[in-house]
Amino acid sequence: MISPGKKKLKLTIRVWRQKGSNERGQFRDYLLQGISPDMSFLEMLDILNEQLLDHGEEPVAFDHDCREGICGACGVMINGQAHGPDNETTTCQLHMRRFQDGDTIVIEPWRASAFPVLRDLIVDRSPLDRIMQAGGYVSVNTGQAPDGNCLPVPRHDQESAMDGAACIGCGACVAACKNASAMLFTSAKVSQLAQLPQGQPERAQRVLNMVAQMDAEGFGSCTNTYECEAACPAGVSISHIARLNREYVKASFCSTAEPTIPMK
Amino acid sequence: MHWLKAFLTSSVGRKFVVGLTGLFLCFFLVVHLAGNLLLYVGVDAYNEYAHKLHSNEELLIIAETLLFAALIGHILIAAGLTFTNWRNARNKSYRTFDSKREDRTTPMSFAPDQTMMLTGLFVLIFLICHLSDFKFGLGWENLGESYSPAQKALLVLENTWRQGIYLVGVLFLGYHVSHGLQSAFQSLGLNHPKYMPTIRRLSVLFGLVVAIGFGSFPIAGLVRSQTNPTSVEQVSPVEGGEAVDAETPHSPEH
């Protein structure tokens, strides 16, 4: 959508600057002028960084990759909201038309003890990778793609599994949770694989290990405030958390599987 | 028993126990409220209920043990989880935080789901007072055995201090369970689009019923104490612990 007639925005960007994990960070204010409402949020940050480079300052470090809302690399707190004000939208898909001329935009990194800040807006999200490594996979080599309907999967299970698989691992759920809990992230994978035939052999072991790893990484516990669901850019539902709870109880009481020691 | 230890030390397992005990305590609230409402039916009905309840000693011991175990377990595990969350979750808080939940009607810092620890703490303070009044009779020793359960209840509820503590306590209790009930279902893994919206509405309704139902007793006590107080003298004790209510001035409509 091109809107040449729209007024260019003048913004104050209040952004978190931190040189490294062990450095003390602080907010810095930058004035930006001539921001097109058609720019994406990350393009606005690009403009900010060009301006900083012109002034001989270090650019603001932020994670990004695909810039089309599917990779999960980008993600910052914008005015206290994970990925900004829009629902089911990543930071890269947020556009400057959502802001008013003269606004002050506060940009913070995800904050969680499990996600130490590496630099400015970049945090270390490798705890999520380690939760995945603890069981978020199917070990069996499935070979080539099978013929359609070779494995019977009911349509509702298929849809629900796909809803869980939609998680892009951005960490917004952790960022939005008052306990910095990674339950929505963990549950999305547990729920996806629990509903598919390929996930059955490791079903019990998977949930026990992924929860054990999640706890060991120092994420908080879920207190059912459902902020994660609202913040999730992929629209992952908290019903997956309930399925994880169910799977966990079932694995604990109805299987011989035991959690293996979490990796760290 | 390694698996049980793993279950009870994991975040999911602990939440499961909090949910299970919470649901049991909610069930108790329903029974308790039903019993209390007999006070409005009549003093006799209430007394009969109280005597029947206390006639089966074994059952009472089992029920009370279960109840105290559930209550203590609920408090200890929930408090443990909350303190762990407070300590570990976030070493630096956000400069601003704004909810993205569109169904939030109360400001974030007052919402039931954000204040469970605080409302729970107020409920605990109220419970200590309530148990000391009704279970252990502390401060009401002068009533002795000669007053019927209904007369004791009416006298306690006409005390100004008790009216305040009980009213505030049950309001916090209602607030607590309005999130607690649906949260318990979620923690037990019972969430499905086909019934979860009903559970969520039911949870708010349950909170209202608890707050209004239990809250009506201190309010009725306040009205009674202003208009037609039950004094210790007026309630004539009868030999053998059994009391009659013929002379009691309070009428069932309170």
Interface residues (C-beta under 8 A of the other chain):
Chain A: F27 M77 N79 G80 Q81 A82 P85 N87 V106 E108 R111 A112 S113 A176 C177 K178 N179 A180 S181 L208 V211 A212 M214 D215 G218 F219 G220 S221 C222 T223 N224 T225 Y226 E227 E229 A230 A231 I238 S239 I241 A242 R243 L244 N245 R246 E247 Y248 V249 S252 F253 E258 P259
Chain B: H2 W3 L4 A6 F7 S10 S11 V12 G13 R14 K15 F16 L81 T82 T84 N85 N88 A89 R90 N91 K92 S93 Y94 R95 T96 F97 D98 S99 K100 R101 E102 A111 D113 Q114 M116 H179 Q182 S183 F185 Q186 S187 L188 G189 L190 N191 H192 P193 M196
